[in-house]
Structures are given as structure tokens and as C-alpha cells.
Amino acid sequence: MNLSAAALAWGLVGCAGIVQAWAQAPVATERAAASVERGRALLLQRQDTGCVLCHQIPGLPAGGAIGPSLHGLAERSTLSQARLHIADARRFNPQTIMPAYLSTEGLHNVAAGLQGQTILTPQSLEDILVYLFQPTARTPVIAP
């Protein structure tokens, strides 16, 4: 491995550690107070969050098809992974069109009155997650 590849590898390890630490940071207060009803309302807000504009979301009216369907999210993602993606999907895909919901880093052309403000609060992110990860009634599969 050449020097620049080694430096990149160490840099990625450092970033991964920071991301992992943030994902595991205590959010007990927000999680304990999380509300499925508030999460549903936030997901439906076309002007504020815009989630239904791009995603199909279980239990909500038909949404968009720009982003992946959020049906079965709990089966293919952990709560921490989903939290990181919603907070700032640019960490995983710098070219994403998904807004950075809980970050203001690297944003350009932000209206003066909104500079330094995030779209979501930590509490509203937890509300959305509790909605998306709520247990659903599953139809039992009966073997033939």
C-alpha cells in the first residue's frame, strides 16, 4: 500500500469511528419521549420535512418514488444506521439529493434567516424513527 492509500485508509477509519460514536451517542431523553403520532405528522409534512415527496412510507398515503421505499426498513437497517442516514445522508453518498436533516455543515445558498438551523431537531428525528421502527402486525406464513 502506498503512502497516500495508507493515509486515506486511516482517514476513513477515523471518520467511521466518529460516525459510529455519534450513532451510539446517548439519545435516551429524546428516545424515551419519542412519539409515534408526532413522527407520523412529521413524515406527512410536505413543506417542512418532505419525506412523503420522495419515499413510500408504511401507513401513509402514497408517496414518491425518488428515494427508496421505507417499507420494511427495520428488517434491512438498524436504528442507528437509519438515524445517521436521516441526520445527514451525505456521509454515505455525497451526491445524494436527500436533505441533511440534522446538519448544517457544508450547506450553501441558505436563506439568511435559516442559516445555522437544522430541518429537524434531535427530538423530531427520534419521533420519525419511532414511527418507522414501530412493530407492525405480520401475517403468519403457513407452510403447505
Phi, psi and omega in degrees: 000130179282171185300316182291324177293321179295318179297318178297316181300314179296322178297318179293321177299316178298316179297318180299321179295319179295314179298316181296318179298318179296320181295331182261004180300147182297122174233030186303318182297310180297317182294319181295327182264005183297145184232124177300320181295315178295321178299316178299314180299318179296318180296330181278343184291105181290324183280319186275306182259321179073010185305313182289348177290331185244339187238147165277127186233129182303136177080001180243159178304160182312133180249194181278176181235017179286314178262172180292153174296142178262006172295132179073019181303318183295338179277341183240003182211153172269166177300318180295319179296315180296320179301314180296318181295317181290319181301314180194091182295345179297339177297331183258329180215097183300342181265004183299152174262358178291131180298153172277098189285334183229036179212148174239001182293135172071013179274144181235158176057042178271134179305143185308317182288348182249357181299134179082358179259142175267159179290315179251160169261163175305323179295315181293327175297317178294324177299315179296316181296319180295327175292311184293332183255013179291146178298141178244153176289127181250137177282123181295142177270123180260120181290144180292000000 
